[in-house]
Amino acid sequence: MENRSVKILDCTLRDGGYVNEWMFGYDNIKKIISGLSSSGVDFIECGFMQDTNYCRDKSLFEFLENLTEIIPPDVPREKIVAMIDYGEFDCEKLPQKTENSIFGFRIIFKKNNLTEALLTAKKIQEKGYNIFINPTFINQYTKDEFTGVLARVNEINPYAFSIVDSMGVMRCEDALGLFKLADGILNKNITLCFHSHNNLQLSFANAVELIKLKTGRNIIIDSSILGMGRGAGNIKTEFLINYLNENLKSRYKILPVLSLLHNIINGFFEKKSWGYSVPYYLAAQNFCHPNYASFLIEKNISFDTIDKILKEIPEENKTCFDKNLIENLYNKTSGVLTC
């Protein structure tokens, strides 16, 4: 293993929020932040910055002070990040970074918003914050397009760049190919992140292969407690901690995470479960947004019917969820089944 670091970014409070509409509860949010900090997790993504009326029981923050006020006093601010979905938050509201500010922001954006999102990222960076560039649906990009993105990212020189498998479709060779391409082009000081959804149950295996790569570049792996996240969920923080402790001699503490899992996260799982299911597997196999699978799961139809409907989704609609489209396709199929 080369001289580099492999770090954990826990996104339970952000990605996990797709399960419970970010309604973790004020006390639970503080306990999750505190417990993850005690475990030694390197970064804690506390939720979304969003232009919405702030509710202290949700991990959605209208102003930066909404977030900073909820961070327990014993938690280092350099562990704390938040996510901004381009177009969903007015970044002009962010103040200049001070010693009491959080570490930085992760900017997610769709392919058609690349230019504007990078300009926004640069403006936030100029306020003193560390920036993570997170283009979603990375499988949409051709090799040449992806190379072009990397060149533009170098101009900004952010703290980190993320390979985001939004639809959970990556096999090992896909992840390794993108990682090696990015590793060869990005400025050497830029950390490479990996964020994966577990539709094919390959997220952890793919992460392990990236960790094993002989590279001097620092790496961050995204994870969440019990894999909490939309649909099939994410890499499990407790698995990642165990692997890094055993194989890289890391010093993460697993008991604080297991305590959070038992006392808080299990309660959300009992109300609305996440994890492997055939419809999410079929969504990944058909390169479709997982929300299409979520919609069809509620219709209590056969798996072969779900697969048939997913195959009828036009190519241009696969990566962006269109409720009207999937309703029409379902109604069309439902009509045939009832004739």
N, C-alpha and C positions, 0 to 999 in steps of 0.2 A: 504494500500500500504506500502510495506517495505521501509526501508531507502536505496534507490538507485536512480540512475539518469537514465532518458531516454533522449537520445540525437538524433539529426537529422543530417544525412550526406546527403547532396545534391549532386547528381551525374549528374546533367543536362549536364555539359560540357564533361562528359565522356560517360555515357550511352546514353545521348541524341544525341551524335555524330553519332550513327548508322543511324540516320534519314538524316543528312545533310553532311555525310562524314567528320564530325568534323570541317566543314568550317563555324564557327560562326562569324569570322571577328575579327580582333585585338581589335578594340574599344569595340565590344560587349563582348568579353571575359573579358576585364577589368571591364566593367559595371556589368556583371553578378556576378563576384567575389565580387565587391564592394557592390552591392545590397544585395547579400546573407549575407555578413558579417554584413551589417546594420540591417538585419532582426533578427540577433542573432543566425542564424543557426550555429550549433556547428562545423561541418566539411564541407569543400567545396572540392569536388574531381574535380580537374581542368582538367583532361584528362589522356591520356596514355603517359607513357614514351615508346618510340619506336625507333628502329634503322631505321630511315628514314631521308630524307633531311628535315630539319625544315622549316616550312612555318609559319610565325607569325600570319596568319589568321586562323590557325587550332589549335585545342586543342590537338595536338600531339607534344611531346617534345623529341628532340634528345639528349639534354644535360640538366642537372638540371638547369643551368643558364638560359636556354630558358624559363623555367617556372618561376623562381624567379624574372626575369626581368619584367614579365608581371603582377606581383602581385602589386596592388595599395599600396602606402606607408602606408595608414591608416588601412590596413587589417593585423591583427595579424598572424604571420607565423604559430602559433600553431593551426590555423584553417585549414591549407592547407595540402591536401594529393594528391597523384597521384597514378594511377594504373599501375602495370606491369603485362602483360600477359606473363607467363613463356615461354621462348624461343623466344620472340619477342624483347627483349632488353638485351644488354650486361651490366649487373649490375656492372661490373668492372669499368665502366665509372663514377659511383657515387662517389663523394668525401666524405670525413669524414664529419659528421654533425657538423655544427657550429651554433652559436646563430642566424644567418641569414638564416639558412636552413628551409625547410618546416618540418611539424610535422612528416610525415612518408609516407609509401607506402603500398598499398594493392596489394597482390600477388594473381593472379588467375591462376588456373591450372586445367588440366583434370586429371582424375583418374590415368591414366597410367604414369603421370609425378609427382606423389606425392612425391617420395623420393627426386628427383632432385630439385623440387620446394621448399621443406622444407629446403634443404641445402642452396639454394640461399637466402631464407628468413633469415636464420640464419646469413649468411655473411652480408646481408644488416643491420640486427639488430646490428651486431658487429661494424658497422660504426657509430652507435649512433642513428639510426632512429627508430621510432616506427613502428611496423609491424602489418598488418592485414592479417590473413590467410583466403583466400577465395576459397575453393574447389568448382568448378562449377559442375552443374548437380548432385546435392546432392542425387537425387532420384536413381542414379545408385548404390549407396552404400548399401550393406546389413547392418543389425543392427550390426553384428560383425565387419564388415569392418569400419563402422562409429565409433564404439567404439575404434577400433585400431587407427584410425586417431586422435581422441581426446587425446589418451595417448601419441602419438608422438608430438602433438601440445603442450602438457604440458611440454615436455622436452625443447622446445624452449621458452615457456612462453612469447608469443607475447602480444602486447597491446590488440588485439581483434581477435576473430574467427567469421567467418560469415557462416550462413546458407543461401545458395544461391539456390533459386528456378529458375534455368536457363530457364526451359521450361514452367513455370507458371502453374504447374500441382497440386500444393499443395492445399488440403482442410485443414480446420482448425485442424482436428485431426492429420494430417501429420505434420504440423508446430509445434503444441504443443508437439507432441511425440518427435520430434528431439530436440526441445528446452529443454524439461525436461531432456532428456538423456544427452545433452551437459552440462546443468546446474549442473547435478549430478556428472560429471566426471572432467570437466575443473577446473584448478586452480581458486580459488575464485577471484583473481585479474584480470582475463582475461574478458574483455567485450565481450558480445555476440551481434552479429549484425544479422540483417535480411534483405536480398535483394531479392525482389520478382518481377516477371513479371506478368502482369495482364491479362493473356490469359483467365482465368475463371472469371475475375472480382471479385476475392476474396482477392487480395493483401492487401487492406486497412483493410478489416475485419480480416484477419489473423494477421496483425500487431496489431490491437486493442486487440485481444485476448492475444497476447504475452505481450503487455504492462500491461494488467490487472493481469497477473500472480503474485502470491505472492512469490517473490524471492528477495534476497538481492543483486543480481548481476546487475551490470550496463548493460544497453541495448542501442544499436544504431539502428535506423531504417533508411534504405536508401530510398530516394525519389528524385523526380525531378520536376521541375516547369511544371505544366500542365501534369505531368506524362510523359514528353518527353523521348522517348526511342523506341527501335526497336519494330515493330509490335504493340502489344497491349499496350506497354508502361509500366510504373511503378506506384508506389504509388505517388500521387500528393503532393508536398511539401506544398502547400497552405492548403490542407485538413489536413495534419498532424499537421501543426502549429495550426490550429483552434482547433483540438481535444486536443492537449497537453495543450493549453492555458485554455480550458474550464474544463478539467478533472484533470490535474496535476498542475494547477496554474502556468504553465510556462509563461515566459515573452517574447516570440517571437513576433516580429512585422511583421504583414502580409502585410502592405502596400508596403514596398520595393519589396516584391515578386510579388504582383499584378502589380506593375509598370513594372517590368521586363517581366511579362507575356504579358501585353498589348503592350509594346513598342518593344519587341524583339522576344519573343517566339511565339507569334501569327503569326508573319511573316513567320516563318519556318513551322508552322502548315498549313498555307494557301498554301504553296508550296508543301508540302508532309505531309499528315495527319498521325496520329498514333491513337491508341485507339482500342476499341472493334470492332471486325469483326468476322463473322462466321468462316472463314478459320483458324484464330488463335485459336479460341475456339476448332475447330476440331483437330488442331495440338496438343493442350494440352490433349484433350480427348484420342488421339492416342499415347500420350507420345513421340511426334516427335519434333525435332528441329524447332523453328518458321520459320527459313529460307525456309523450305519446303513449308510452307503456303505462304510465300512471293513470291516464284517462281510460285506457282499455281494461286495466285491472278491475276497475270499479264496475264494469259491464258484465262481469261473470260469464265470459264467453270462453270457448275452447282455445288452447294454445295455437292450434293450426289456423284458427280464424284470426287470431291476433297477428300471426305471421303473415297471413294473406293481406290483411289490412295495411300492415306496415310496408309491405312490398309495393302497395299502390300509391304510397306517398311520393309525389314528384321530387326529383333530385334537389330542386331549388328550395324545397320546403322542409327537407329532412333535419337540418341543424337548427332551425328556428321554429319553436313550437307554435302551431297555428290551430287554435281550438276549433274554429269554424270548419277548417279542412277535415280534421279528424272526426268531428261530429258528423259531417256529411258522408265520409267514407264508412263510418260505423253504421249510420242509418241506412245507407245503400246496402251494406252487407246484411244488416238486420232484417231488411225488407225481403231479401232473397231467402234468408233462413226461415222466415215465417210464412212464406207463400206455400 
